[in-house]
Amino acid sequence: MLAELRDLLGEDECADVCAALLSGAEPERFRGELAYLGGKGGQRVPDGTWKLYWARVWGARGLLYVWEPSAEPTVVTGLADPHWRVAEMCLKVSALREIAAAGDPATALAEHDLPRVRATAVRALGLLGDTEHVATVRAAEADEDSAVRRAAGLALRRLARRLDREL
């Protein structure tokens, strides 16, 4: 459905809508666009049936498929969102778009309460991190959760390849 919205608005405007939603714009302003981004649930956010954070999640998720470089600061800010779903989705966007400024916020999320957020943060560091993030990824190798440990192993290999150094 996002492809339809992109066809209607164009790539840049569609990305601008996604960034606006991620930044907390009033969902009522984007009622039509939310139908494309969130399906039936998208219609329920402006009505108050669904929680407001879903508009931010869908805005971030949209940036996986449409992109405008001006959205980068919004994605980095979204890494500090109070709801874990938004922060996790911003980690995914940061990794895909290789947003270097996301490294330090991803490091903080590598210590999140939820294992799935920690694993996503470690995976992101493998794709966008630098030498100062290696210690965080190494520490994740001892995480209590096996998915986080696996993500750390893969992230270290990716970092070694990307940085062209032995870690």
DSSP file with accessible surface (Angstrom, degrees, kcal/mol):
  #  RESIDUE AA STRUCTURE BP1 BP2  ACC     N-H-->O    O-->H-N    N-H-->O    O-->H-N    TCO  KAPPA ALPHA  PHI   PSI    X-CA   Y-CA   Z-CA
    1    1 A M     >        0   0  121      0, 0.0     4,-1.6     0, 0.0     3,-0.1   0.000 360.0 360.0 360.0 -28.1    0.0    0.0    0.0
    2    2 A L  H  >  +     0   0   24      1,-0.2     4,-2.9     2,-0.2     5,-0.2   0.872 360.0  60.1 -65.7 -33.7    2.9    2.3    0.5
    3    3 A A  H  > S+     0   0   45      1,-0.2     4,-2.4     2,-0.2    -1,-0.2   0.890 103.7  51.2 -60.3 -37.2    3.9    1.9   -3.1
    4    4 A E  H  > S+     0   0  109      2,-0.2     4,-2.1     1,-0.2    -1,-0.2   0.916 109.9  48.6 -65.1 -42.3    0.4    3.4   -4.0
    5    5 A L  H  X S+     0   0    3     -4,-1.6     4,-2.9     2,-0.2     5,-0.4   0.918 110.9  50.8 -63.9 -41.8    1.0    6.3   -1.7
    6    6 A R  H  X S+     0   0   77     -4,-2.9     4,-2.9     1,-0.2    -2,-0.2   0.914 109.9  50.5 -61.3 -40.7    4.5    6.9   -3.2
    7    7 A D  H  < S+     0   0  124     -4,-2.4    -1,-0.2    -5,-0.2    -2,-0.2   0.871 114.2  45.0 -65.1 -35.4    2.9    6.8   -6.7
    8    8 A L  H  < S+     0   0  114     -4,-2.1    -2,-0.2    -5,-0.1    -1,-0.2   0.907 129.6  21.5 -72.5 -43.7    0.3    9.3   -5.6
    9    9 A L  H  < S-     0   0   45     -4,-2.9     4,-0.4    -5,-0.1    -2,-0.2   0.691 105.9-115.3 -99.9 -24.5    2.6   11.8   -3.8
   10   10 A G     X  -     0   0   31     -4,-2.9     4,-2.4    -5,-0.4     5,-0.2  -0.033  36.1 -79.3  94.0 155.4    6.0   11.1   -5.3
   11   11 A E  H  > S+     0   0   76      1,-0.2     4,-2.5     2,-0.2     5,-0.2   0.921 126.2  46.6 -57.7 -50.4    9.0    9.7   -3.4
   12   12 A D  H  > S+     0   0   91      1,-0.2     4,-2.3     2,-0.2    -1,-0.2   0.929 115.2  44.0 -64.3 -46.9   10.1   12.9   -1.7
   13   13 A E  H  > S+     0   0  105     -4,-0.4     4,-2.3     2,-0.2    -1,-0.2   0.898 113.0  52.4 -67.1 -37.8    6.7   14.0   -0.5
   14   14 A C  H  X S+     0   0    0     -4,-2.4     4,-2.3     2,-0.2    -1,-0.2   0.932 110.7  47.8 -62.0 -44.5    5.9   10.5    0.7
   15   15 A A  H  X S+     0   0    0     -4,-2.5     4,-2.7    -5,-0.2    -2,-0.2   0.891 109.4  54.2 -63.3 -36.8    9.1   10.4    2.7
   16   16 A D  H  X S+     0   0   79     -4,-2.3     4,-2.4     2,-0.2    -1,-0.2   0.898 107.8  49.6 -63.8 -39.8    8.2   13.9    4.1
   17   17 A V  H  X S+     0   0    8     -4,-2.3     4,-2.6     2,-0.2     5,-0.2   0.941 111.5  49.0 -63.1 -45.3    4.9   12.6    5.3
   18   18 A C  H  X S+     0   0    0     -4,-2.3     4,-2.6     1,-0.2    -2,-0.2   0.924 112.2  48.0 -61.0 -44.2    6.6    9.6    6.9
   19   19 A A  H  X S+     0   0   10     -4,-2.7     4,-2.3     2,-0.2    -1,-0.2   0.892 110.1  52.5 -64.5 -39.3    9.1   11.9    8.6
   20   20 A A  H  <>S+     0   0   23     -4,-2.4     5,-2.5     2,-0.2     4,-0.3   0.932 111.3  46.1 -63.2 -43.9    6.4   14.2    9.8
   21   21 A L  H ><5S+     0   0    1     -4,-2.6     3,-1.6     1,-0.2    -2,-0.2   0.928 111.6  51.9 -64.2 -43.5    4.4   11.3   11.4
   22   22 A L  H 3<5S+     0   0    6     -4,-2.6    -1,-0.2     1,-0.3    -2,-0.2   0.891 105.6  55.6 -59.6 -37.0    7.6   10.0   13.0
   23   23 A S  T 3<5S-     0   0   82     -4,-2.3    -1,-0.3    -5,-0.2    -2,-0.2   0.508 127.7 -97.4 -78.1  -1.6    8.3   13.4   14.5
   24   24 A G  T < 5 +     0   0   48     -3,-1.6    -3,-0.2    -4,-0.3    -2,-0.1   0.655  59.6 170.6  99.3  18.7    4.9   13.4   16.2
   25   25 A A      < -     0   0   17     -5,-2.5    -1,-0.2    -6,-0.2     5,-0.1  -0.221  52.1 -83.9 -59.0 152.5    2.7   15.4   13.8
   26   26 A E    >   -     0   0  116      1,-0.2     3,-1.6     2,-0.1     4,-0.4  -0.408  35.8-143.1 -60.5 118.0   -1.0   15.4   14.5
   27   27 A P  G >  S+     0   0    7      0, 0.0     3,-1.8     0, 0.0     7,-0.2   0.809  95.8  69.4 -57.0 -28.9   -2.3   12.2   12.9
   28   28 A E  G >  S+     0   0   93      1,-0.3     3,-1.3     2,-0.2     4,-0.2   0.858  92.1  59.9 -58.4 -34.0   -5.5   13.9   11.9
   29   29 A R  G <  S+     0   0  166     -3,-1.6    -1,-0.3     1,-0.3     3,-0.1   0.720 113.2  38.0 -64.3 -21.5   -3.5   16.0    9.4
   30   30 A F  G <> S+     0   0   16     -3,-1.8     4,-2.8    -4,-0.4    -1,-0.3  -0.096  72.2 131.6-123.6  33.1   -2.5   12.7    7.7
   31   31 A R  H <> S+     0   0   70     -3,-1.3     4,-1.1     1,-0.2    -1,-0.1   0.917  78.6  45.0 -54.4 -47.2   -5.7   10.7    7.9
   32   32 A G  H  > S+     0   0   44      1,-0.2     4,-0.8    -4,-0.2     3,-0.5   0.926 114.1  48.2 -65.1 -43.7   -5.6    9.7    4.2
   33   33 A E  H >> S+     0   0   42      1,-0.2     4,-2.1     2,-0.2     3,-0.8   0.876 104.4  60.4 -66.5 -36.0   -2.0    8.9    4.2
   34   34 A L  H 3X S+     0   0    0     -4,-2.8     4,-3.1     1,-0.3     5,-0.3   0.820  95.2  63.1 -63.0 -28.0   -2.3    6.8    7.4
   35   35 A A  H 3X S+     0   0   28     -4,-1.1     4,-0.8    -3,-0.5    -1,-0.3   0.875 109.3  40.8 -63.3 -35.1   -4.7    4.5    5.5
   36   36 A Y  H << S+     0   0   69     -4,-0.8    -2,-0.2    -3,-0.8    -1,-0.2   0.861 120.7  42.6 -76.9 -39.0   -1.9    3.6    3.2
   37   37 A L  H  < S+     0   0    8     -4,-2.1    -2,-0.2     1,-0.2    -3,-0.2   0.838 131.3  18.9 -79.1 -36.0    0.8    3.4    5.9
   38   38 A G  H >X S-     0   0   14     -4,-3.1     3,-1.0     1,-0.3     4,-0.8   0.318  88.3-146.7-120.5   6.3   -1.2    1.5    8.6
   39   39 A G  H 3X S-     0   0   25     -4,-0.8     4,-0.9    -5,-0.3     3,-0.5  -0.290  75.0 -13.3  62.5-142.3   -4.1   -0.1    6.7
   40   40 A K  H >> S+     0   0  172      1,-0.3     4,-0.7     2,-0.2     3,-0.7   0.869 140.7  56.4 -62.0 -35.5   -7.3   -0.4    8.8
   41   41 A G  H X> S+     0   0    6     -3,-1.0     3,-1.0     1,-0.2     4,-0.9   0.857  97.0  64.4 -63.8 -32.4   -5.3    0.4   11.9
   42   42 A G  H 3< S+     0   0    0     -4,-0.8     3,-0.4    -3,-0.5    -1,-0.2   0.832  99.2  52.9 -61.0 -31.5   -4.2    3.7   10.3
   43   43 A Q  H <X S+     0   0   68     -4,-0.9     4,-0.6    -3,-0.7    -1,-0.3   0.734 104.9  56.9 -73.9 -21.3   -7.7    4.9   10.2
   44   44 A R  H <<>S+     0   0  105     -3,-1.0     5,-1.6    -4,-0.7     6,-1.6   0.643  90.2  70.6 -88.9 -15.3   -8.1    4.2   13.9
   45   45 A V  T ><5S+     0   0    2     -4,-0.9     3,-1.7    -3,-0.4    -1,-0.2   0.970 100.5  44.5 -67.2 -51.4   -5.2    6.4   15.2
   46   46 A P  T 345S+     0   0   24      0, 0.0    -1,-0.2     0, 0.0    -2,-0.2   0.829 112.0  55.4 -62.5 -26.2   -6.9    9.8   14.4
   47   47 A D  T 3<5S-     0   0   95     -4,-0.6    -2,-0.2     1,-0.0    -3,-0.1   0.564 114.3-118.7 -79.6 -11.2  -10.1    8.4   15.9
   48   48 A G  T < 5S+     0   0   62     -3,-1.7    -3,-0.2    -4,-0.4    -4,-0.1   0.482  85.7 113.5  88.0   0.9   -8.3    7.6   19.1
   49   49 A T  S   <S+     0   0   98     -5,-1.6     2,-0.3    -6,-0.1    -4,-0.2   0.864  77.5  43.6 -72.7 -36.2   -9.1    3.9   18.9
   50   50 A W  S    S-     0   0   88     -6,-1.6    -2,-0.2    -9,-0.2    -1,-0.0  -0.821 101.9 -95.3-108.0 151.6   -5.4    3.1   18.5
   51   51 A K    >   -     0   0  144     -2,-0.3     3,-1.5     1,-0.1     4,-0.4  -0.279  30.5-120.4 -64.6 148.1   -2.5    4.6   20.4
   52   52 A L  T >> S+     0   0  100      1,-0.3     3,-1.2     2,-0.2     4,-0.9   0.791 105.0  72.7 -62.0 -28.2   -0.7    7.6   18.9
   53   53 A Y  H 3> S+     0   0   40      1,-0.3     4,-2.4     2,-0.2    -1,-0.3   0.803  83.8  70.3 -62.5 -22.9    2.6    5.9   18.9
   54   54 A W  H <> S+     0   0   50     -3,-1.5     4,-2.9     1,-0.2    -1,-0.3   0.890  92.9  55.8 -62.7 -34.9    1.4    3.7   16.0
   55   55 A A  H <> S+     0   0    4     -3,-1.2     4,-2.1    -4,-0.4    -1,-0.2   0.914 109.2  47.4 -62.1 -38.2    1.5    6.7   13.7
   56   56 A R  H  X S+     0   0   48     -4,-0.9     4,-2.5     2,-0.2    -2,-0.2   0.905 111.6  50.5 -68.7 -40.5    5.2    7.2   14.6
   57   57 A V  H  X S+     0   0    7     -4,-2.4     4,-3.0     2,-0.2    -2,-0.2   0.946 112.8  45.4 -60.4 -48.8    5.9    3.5   14.0
   58   58 A W  H  X S+     0   0   12     -4,-2.9     4,-2.3     2,-0.2    -1,-0.2   0.857 110.7  54.0 -67.8 -33.4    4.2    3.6   10.6
   59   59 A G  H  X S+     0   0    0     -4,-2.1     4,-1.2    -5,-0.3    -1,-0.2   0.948 112.3  43.9 -62.4 -46.1    6.0    6.8    9.7
   60   60 A A  H >< S+     0   0    0     -4,-2.5     3,-0.7     1,-0.2     4,-0.4   0.939 112.3  52.3 -64.2 -44.7    9.4    5.2   10.5
   61   61 A R  H >< S+     0   0   91     -4,-3.0     3,-1.9     1,-0.3     4,-0.5   0.901 103.2  58.8 -60.6 -37.8    8.5    2.0    8.8
   62   62 A G  H >X S+     0   0    2     -4,-2.3     4,-2.0     1,-0.3     3,-1.8   0.860  95.2  64.5 -58.9 -32.2    7.6    3.9    5.6
   63   63 A L  T << S+     0   0    0     -4,-1.2    -1,-0.3    -3,-0.7    -2,-0.2   0.601  88.6  68.2 -72.4  -7.3   11.1    5.3    5.6
   64   64 A L  T <4 S+     0   0   34     -3,-1.9    -1,-0.3    -4,-0.4    -2,-0.2   0.764 114.0  28.8 -72.2 -25.0   12.3    1.8    5.0
   65   65 A Y  T <4 S+     0   0  146     -3,-1.8     2,-0.4    -4,-0.5    -2,-0.2   0.662 126.3  37.0-112.4 -26.1   10.7    2.0    1.5
   66   66 A V  S  < S-     0   0    0     -4,-2.0     2,-0.4   -52,-0.1    -1,-0.2  -0.971  71.7-169.7-127.0 147.4   10.8    5.7    0.7
   67   67 A W        +     0   0   43     -2,-0.4   -52,-0.1    -3,-0.1   -51,-0.1  -0.998  23.6 172.4-146.1 143.6   13.7    8.0    1.5
   68   68 A E    >   -     0   0   47     -2,-0.4     3,-2.9   -53,-0.2     4,-0.3  -0.962  34.7-133.2-141.8 123.2   14.6   11.6    1.5
   69   69 A P  G >  S+     0   0   84      0, 0.0     3,-1.9     0, 0.0    -1,-0.0   0.783 102.5  70.8 -53.5 -25.5   18.0   12.5    3.2
   70   70 A S  G 3  S+     0   0   73      1,-0.3     4,-0.4     2,-0.1    -3,-0.0   0.682  87.0  67.7 -66.4 -12.5   16.4   15.3    5.1
   71   71 A A  G <> S+     0   0    1     -3,-2.9     4,-2.1     1,-0.2     3,-0.4   0.634  74.5  92.0 -79.3 -12.5   14.6   12.6    7.2
   72   72 A E  H <> S+     0   0   75     -3,-1.9     4,-2.4    -4,-0.3     5,-0.2   0.899  83.7  47.4 -53.3 -50.5   17.9   11.5    8.8
   73   73 A P  H  > S+     0   0   81      0, 0.0     4,-2.6     0, 0.0    -1,-0.2   0.881 110.7  53.6 -61.8 -33.8   17.7   13.8   11.9
   74   74 A T  H  > S+     0   0   34     -3,-0.4     4,-2.2    -4,-0.4    -2,-0.2   0.903 108.9  48.8 -65.4 -40.3   14.1   12.8   12.5
   75   75 A V  H  X S+     0   0    0     -4,-2.1     4,-0.8     2,-0.2    -1,-0.2   0.932 111.2  49.4 -64.8 -44.7   15.2    9.1   12.4
   76   76 A V  H >< S+     0   0   32     -4,-2.4     3,-1.0     1,-0.2     4,-0.3   0.929 111.6  49.0 -62.2 -42.9   18.0    9.7   14.8
   77   77 A T  H >< S+     0   0  106     -4,-2.6     3,-2.0     1,-0.2    -1,-0.2   0.899 103.6  62.1 -62.1 -37.9   15.7   11.6   17.2
   78   78 A G  H >< S+     0   0    6     -4,-2.2     3,-1.8     1,-0.3    -1,-0.2   0.710  85.6  74.6 -62.6 -19.5   13.2    8.7   16.9
   79   79 A L  T << S+     0   0    5     -3,-1.0    -1,-0.3    -4,-0.8    -2,-0.2   0.730  97.0  49.1 -65.4 -19.4   15.8    6.4   18.5
   80   80 A A  T <  S+     0   0   86     -3,-2.0    -1,-0.3    -4,-0.3    -2,-0.2   0.252  81.2 136.8-101.2  11.0   15.1    8.1   21.8
   81   81 A D    <   -     0   0   30     -3,-1.8     6,-0.2     1,-0.1    -3,-0.0  -0.282  61.4-127.5 -57.9 142.8   11.3    7.8   21.4
   82   82 A P  S    S+     0   0  126      0, 0.0     2,-0.5     0, 0.0    -1,-0.1   0.742  91.9  74.8 -67.4 -20.5    9.6    6.7   24.7
   83   83 A H  S >> S-     0   0   42      1,-0.1     4,-1.9   -30,-0.0     3,-0.7  -0.817  76.8-143.6 -97.6 130.6    7.9    3.7   23.0
   84   84 A W  H 3> S+     0   0   55     -2,-0.5     4,-3.0     1,-0.2     5,-0.2   0.815  96.3  61.2 -61.7 -32.9   10.1    0.8   22.1
   85   85 A R  H 3> S+     0   0   78      2,-0.2     4,-2.0     1,-0.2    -1,-0.2   0.895 106.7  45.9 -63.3 -38.4    8.4    0.0   18.8
   86   86 A V  H <> S+     0   0    0     -3,-0.7     4,-2.5     2,-0.2    -2,-0.2   0.951 114.3  47.2 -67.7 -48.6    9.2    3.4   17.4
   87   87 A A  H  X S+     0   0    2     -4,-1.9     4,-1.9     1,-0.2    -2,-0.2   0.919 112.1  50.9 -60.1 -43.0   12.9    3.2   18.6
   88   88 A E  H  X S+     0   0   10     -4,-3.0     4,-1.9     1,-0.2    -1,-0.2   0.921 110.3  48.5 -62.6 -42.8   13.2   -0.3   17.2
   89   89 A M  H  X S+     0   0   24     -4,-2.0     4,-2.3    -5,-0.2    -1,-0.2   0.905 108.8  53.8 -66.1 -36.4   11.8    0.8   13.8
   90   90 A C  H  X S+     0   0    0     -4,-2.5     4,-2.7     1,-0.2    -1,-0.2   0.852 104.9  55.4 -66.4 -31.9   14.2    3.7   13.8
   91   91 A L  H  X S+     0   0    1     -4,-1.9     4,-2.4     2,-0.2    -1,-0.2   0.924 107.8  48.9 -62.1 -43.4   17.1    1.3   14.4
   92   92 A K  H  X S+     0   0   81     -4,-1.9     4,-2.5     2,-0.2    -2,-0.2   0.913 113.0  46.2 -63.9 -42.7   16.0   -0.6   11.3
   93   93 A V  H  X S+     0   0    0     -4,-2.3     4,-3.0     2,-0.2    -1,-0.2   0.928 111.5  52.6 -64.8 -44.0   15.8    2.5    9.2
   94   94 A S  H  X>S+     0   0    0     -4,-2.7     5,-2.2     1,-0.2     4,-0.5   0.898 111.4  46.6 -58.9 -41.6   19.2    3.7   10.5
   95   95 A A  H ><5S+     0   0   13     -4,-2.4     3,-0.7     3,-0.2    -1,-0.2   0.947 114.8  45.5 -66.4 -48.1   20.8    0.4    9.6
   96   96 A L  H 3<5S+     0   0   96     -4,-2.5    -2,-0.2     1,-0.2    -1,-0.2   0.915 120.1  39.6 -62.0 -43.1   19.3    0.3    6.1
   97   97 A R  H 3<5S-     0   0   73     -4,-3.0    -1,-0.2    -5,-0.2    -2,-0.2   0.422 106.0-128.6 -88.8   0.1   20.1    3.9    5.4
   98   98 A E  T <<5 -     0   0  134     -3,-0.7     2,-1.0    -4,-0.5    -3,-0.2   0.925  33.6-174.5  51.2  55.3   23.5    3.6    7.1
   99   99 A I    > < -     0   0    0     -5,-2.2     3,-1.9     1,-0.2    -1,-0.2  -0.685  11.6-166.0 -84.8 102.0   23.0    6.7    9.3
  100  100 A A  G >  S+     0   0   76     -2,-1.0     3,-2.0     1,-0.3     4,-0.3   0.848  83.1  65.5 -60.2 -34.7   26.3    7.1   11.0
  101  101 A A  G 3  S+     0   0   59      1,-0.3    -1,-0.3     2,-0.1     3,-0.3   0.630  89.7  69.0 -65.7 -10.2   24.8    9.6   13.6
  102  102 A A  G <> S+     0   0    0     -3,-1.9     4,-2.6     1,-0.2    -1,-0.3   0.558  74.3  91.2 -83.7  -6.3   22.7    6.7   14.9
  103  103 A G  H <> S+     0   0    0     -3,-2.0     4,-2.0     1,-0.2    -1,-0.2   0.930  87.4  41.5 -57.7 -53.2   25.7    4.9   16.3
  104  104 A D  H  > S+     0   0  109     -4,-0.3     4,-1.8    -3,-0.3    -1,-0.2   0.935 116.2  48.1 -66.7 -43.7   25.7    6.4   19.8
  105  105 A P  H  > S+     0   0   38      0, 0.0     4,-2.1     0, 0.0    -1,-0.2   0.899 110.8  53.0 -62.5 -34.9   21.9    6.2   20.3
  106  106 A A  H  X S+     0   0    0     -4,-2.6     4,-1.3     1,-0.2    -2,-0.2   0.885 104.1  56.8 -65.2 -35.5   22.0    2.6   19.1
  107  107 A T  H  < S+     0   0   30     -4,-2.0     3,-0.4    -5,-0.2    -1,-0.2   0.920 106.8  48.5 -60.0 -43.1   24.7    1.9   21.7
  108  108 A A  H >< S+     0   0   70     -4,-1.8     3,-1.6     1,-0.2    -1,-0.2   0.915 109.5  52.4 -63.3 -40.4   22.2    3.1   24.4
  109  109 A L  H >< S+     0   0   19     -4,-2.1     3,-1.9     1,-0.3    -1,-0.2   0.705  90.7  76.5 -71.5 -16.6   19.5    0.9   22.9
  110  110 A A  T 3< S+     0   0   11     -4,-1.3    -1,-0.3    -3,-0.4    -2,-0.2   0.625  97.2  49.0 -67.6  -8.2   21.8   -2.1   23.1
  111  111 A E  T <  S+     0   0  154     -3,-1.6    -1,-0.3    -4,-0.2    -2,-0.2   0.153  84.2 135.7-113.1  16.4   21.0   -2.1   26.8
  112  112 A H    <   -     0   0   52     -3,-1.9     6,-0.1     2,-0.1    -3,-0.0  -0.188  65.4-117.6 -62.0 157.2   17.2   -1.9   26.5
  113  113 A D  S    S+     0   0  144      4,-0.1    -1,-0.1     5,-0.0     3,-0.0   0.847  96.1  74.7 -64.5 -35.7   15.0   -4.1   28.6
  114  114 A L  S >> S-     0   0   59      1,-0.1     4,-2.2     2,-0.0     3,-0.6  -0.700  73.5-146.3 -87.0 126.7   13.6   -5.9   25.7
  115  115 A P  H 3> S+     0   0   41      0, 0.0     4,-3.0     0, 0.0     5,-0.2   0.860  98.4  58.3 -57.0 -36.9   15.9   -8.5   24.0
  116  116 A R  H 3> S+     0   0  122      1,-0.2     4,-1.9     2,-0.2     5,-0.1   0.875 107.8  46.4 -65.5 -33.1   14.4   -7.8   20.6
  117  117 A V  H <> S+     0   0    0     -3,-0.6     4,-2.7     2,-0.2    -1,-0.2   0.924 112.3  50.3 -72.6 -42.2   15.4   -4.1   20.8
  118  118 A R  H  X S+     0   0   17     -4,-2.2     4,-2.5     2,-0.2    -2,-0.2   0.936 111.8  48.3 -59.7 -44.9   18.9   -5.1   22.1
  119  119 A A  H  X S+     0   0    3     -4,-3.0     4,-2.6     1,-0.2    -1,-0.2   0.921 112.1  48.5 -63.1 -42.2   19.3   -7.5   19.1
  120  120 A T  H  X S+     0   0    6     -4,-1.9     4,-2.5    -5,-0.2    -1,-0.2   0.907 111.0  51.2 -65.1 -39.4   18.1   -4.9   16.6
  121  121 A A  H  X S+     0   0    0     -4,-2.7     4,-2.3   -12,-0.2    -2,-0.2   0.929 111.2  47.1 -63.6 -43.3   20.5   -2.3   18.1
  122  122 A V  H  X S+     0   0    0     -4,-2.5     4,-1.8     2,-0.2    -2,-0.2   0.916 111.5  50.8 -66.5 -41.7   23.4   -4.7   17.9
  123  123 A R  H  X S+     0   0   96     -4,-2.6     4,-1.0     1,-0.2    -1,-0.2   0.921 110.0  51.2 -60.1 -43.0   22.5   -5.6   14.3
  124  124 A A  H >X S+     0   0    2     -4,-2.5     4,-2.2     1,-0.2     3,-0.8   0.920 106.3  54.0 -61.2 -42.5   22.4   -1.9   13.4
  125  125 A L  H 3X S+     0   0    0     -4,-2.3     4,-2.2     1,-0.3    -1,-0.2   0.860 103.1  57.5 -62.1 -32.9   25.8   -1.3   15.0
  126  126 A G  H 3< S+     0   0    0     -4,-1.8    -1,-0.3     1,-0.2    -2,-0.2   0.820 114.6  37.9 -64.4 -28.2   27.2   -4.0   12.7
  127  127 A L  H << S+     0   0   52     -4,-1.0    -2,-0.2    -3,-0.8    -1,-0.2   0.715 136.4  13.8 -95.9 -25.1   25.9   -2.1    9.7
  128  128 A L  H  < S+     0   0   11     -4,-2.2    -3,-0.2    -5,-0.1   -25,-0.2   0.498  96.7 110.5-130.0  -7.4   26.6    1.5   10.7
  129  129 A G     <  -     0   0    1     -4,-2.2     2,-0.2    -5,-0.4   -29,-0.0  -0.074  46.8-152.7 -71.6 170.8   28.9    1.4   13.7
  130  130 A D    >   -     0   0   76    -30,-0.1     3,-2.5    33,-0.0     4,-0.5  -0.663  45.2 -71.0-129.9-172.5   32.5    2.5   14.0
  131  131 A T  G >  S+     0   0   61      1,-0.3     3,-1.3    -2,-0.2     4,-0.4   0.823 126.7  61.4 -57.4 -33.5   35.4    1.5   16.1
  132  132 A E  G 3  S+     0   0  115      1,-0.2    -1,-0.3     2,-0.1     4,-0.2   0.631 101.9  54.1 -70.3  -9.5   34.0    3.2   19.2
  133  133 A H  G <> S+     0   0    7     -3,-2.5     4,-1.8     1,-0.1    -1,-0.2   0.505  81.7  88.9 -99.7  -5.3   31.0    0.8   19.0
  134  134 A V  H <> S+     0   0   13     -3,-1.3     4,-3.0    -4,-0.5     5,-0.2   0.899  83.4  55.9 -60.2 -42.1   32.9   -2.4   19.0
  135  135 A A  H  > S+     0   0   72     -4,-0.4     4,-2.4     1,-0.2    -1,-0.2   0.894 106.5  50.9 -60.7 -38.2   33.0   -2.7   22.8
  136  136 A T  H  > S+     0   0   29     -4,-0.2     4,-1.6    -3,-0.2    -1,-0.2   0.924 112.0  46.3 -64.4 -43.8   29.2   -2.5   22.9
  137  137 A V  H  X S+     0   0    0     -4,-1.8     4,-0.7     1,-0.2    -2,-0.2   0.921 111.9  51.5 -66.9 -40.8   28.8   -5.2   20.4
  138  138 A R  H >< S+     0   0  112     -4,-3.0     3,-1.2     1,-0.2     4,-0.3   0.911 107.1  53.2 -60.8 -42.3   31.4   -7.4   22.2
  139  139 A A  H >< S+     0   0   69     -4,-2.4     3,-1.7     1,-0.3    -1,-0.2   0.864 101.0  61.4 -61.5 -33.4   29.5   -6.9   25.4
  140  140 A A  H >< S+     0   0    9     -4,-1.6     3,-1.8     1,-0.3    -1,-0.3   0.716  85.7  75.4 -68.8 -17.9   26.4   -8.2   23.7
  141  141 A E  T << S+     0   0   90     -3,-1.2    -1,-0.3    -4,-0.7    -2,-0.2   0.739  98.4  47.0 -64.4 -19.1   28.1  -11.5   23.0
  142  142 A A  T <  S+     0   0   88     -3,-1.7    -1,-0.3    -4,-0.3    -2,-0.2   0.224  84.2 135.6-104.4  12.0   27.5  -12.3   26.7
  143  143 A D    <   -     0   0   27     -3,-1.8     6,-0.1     1,-0.1    -3,-0.0  -0.226  63.9-124.0 -60.1 151.3   23.8  -11.2   26.7
  144  144 A E  S    S+     0   0  169      4,-0.1     2,-0.5     5,-0.0    -1,-0.1   0.736  93.1  77.6 -68.6 -20.3   21.4  -13.5   28.5
  145  145 A D  S  > S-     0   0   49      1,-0.1     4,-2.1   -30,-0.0     3,-0.3  -0.786  73.0-146.9 -98.1 131.3   19.3  -13.8   25.3
  146  146 A S  H  > S+     0   0   53     -2,-0.5     4,-2.6     1,-0.2     5,-0.2   0.841  98.3  57.1 -66.2 -32.4   20.5  -16.1   22.6
  147  147 A A  H  > S+     0   0   31      2,-0.2     4,-2.3     1,-0.2    -1,-0.2   0.893 108.0  47.8 -66.3 -37.0   19.1  -13.9   19.8
  148  148 A V  H  > S+     0   0    0     -3,-0.3     4,-2.4     2,-0.2    -2,-0.2   0.925 111.2  50.8 -68.8 -42.0   21.2  -10.9   21.1
  149  149 A R  H  X S+     0   0  103     -4,-2.1     4,-2.2     2,-0.2    -2,-0.2   0.924 111.5  47.6 -61.6 -43.2   24.3  -13.1   21.3
  150  150 A R  H  X S+     0   0  164     -4,-2.6     4,-2.2     1,-0.2     5,-0.2   0.924 111.1  51.1 -63.1 -43.4   23.8  -14.3   17.7
  151  151 A A  H  X S+     0   0    5     -4,-2.3     4,-2.7     1,-0.2    -1,-0.2   0.894 108.8  52.8 -60.9 -37.7   23.2  -10.7   16.5
  152  152 A A  H  X S+     0   0    0     -4,-2.4     4,-2.6   -12,-0.2    -1,-0.2   0.918 107.3  50.7 -65.9 -42.9   26.5   -9.7   18.3
  153  153 A G  H  X S+     0   0   14     -4,-2.2     4,-1.8     2,-0.2    -2,-0.2   0.936 114.3  43.7 -60.4 -45.9   28.5  -12.4   16.5
  154  154 A L  H  X S+     0   0   55     -4,-2.2     4,-2.5     1,-0.2    -2,-0.2   0.913 112.4  53.3 -64.6 -42.4   27.2  -11.4   13.1
  155  155 A A  H  X S+     0   0    0     -4,-2.7     4,-2.9     1,-0.2    -2,-0.2   0.901 106.7  52.0 -62.9 -39.8   27.6   -7.7   13.9
  156  156 A L  H  X S+     0   0   21     -4,-2.6     4,-2.5     2,-0.2    -1,-0.2   0.914 110.0  48.7 -64.0 -41.0   31.3   -8.2   14.9
  157  157 A R  H  X S+     0   0  144     -4,-1.8     4,-2.2     2,-0.2    -2,-0.2   0.921 113.3  47.6 -63.6 -42.4   32.0  -10.0   11.6
  158  158 A R  H  X S+     0   0   70     -4,-2.5     4,-3.1     1,-0.2     5,-0.2   0.913 111.6  50.0 -64.6 -43.2   30.2   -7.2    9.7
  159  159 A L  H  X S+     0   0    0     -4,-2.9     4,-3.1     2,-0.2     5,-0.2   0.923 109.2  51.7 -61.1 -43.9   32.2   -4.5   11.6
  160  160 A A  H  X>S+     0   0   27     -4,-2.5     5,-1.7    -5,-0.2     4,-0.8   0.922 114.2  43.8 -59.6 -43.3   35.5   -6.3   10.9
  161  161 A R  H  <5S+     0   0  172     -4,-2.2     3,-0.4     3,-0.2    -2,-0.2   0.943 116.9  45.3 -65.9 -48.8   34.7   -6.4    7.2
  162  162 A R  H  <5S+     0   0  107     -4,-3.1    -2,-0.2     1,-0.2    -1,-0.2   0.876 119.6  39.9 -63.1 -42.6   33.4   -2.8    7.0
  163  163 A L  H  <5S-     0   0   37     -4,-3.1    -1,-0.2    -5,-0.2    -2,-0.2   0.511 102.7-133.1 -85.4  -7.7   36.2   -1.3    9.0
  164  164 A D  T  <5 +     0   0  149     -4,-0.8     2,-0.3    -3,-0.4    -3,-0.2   0.917  67.3 108.8  54.1  49.8   38.8   -3.6    7.3
  165  165 A R  S   <S-     0   0  137     -5,-1.7     2,-0.4    -6,-0.2    -1,-0.2  -0.989  75.2-103.6-149.6 156.6   40.4   -4.6   10.6
  166  166 A E              0   0  195     -2,-0.3    -5,-0.0     1,-0.1     0, 0.0  -0.678 360.0 360.0 -81.5 131.2   40.6   -7.5   12.9
  167  167 A L              0   0   55     -2,-0.4    -1,-0.1   -11,-0.1   -10,-0.0   0.387 360.0 360.0-112.6 360.0   38.4   -7.2   15.9
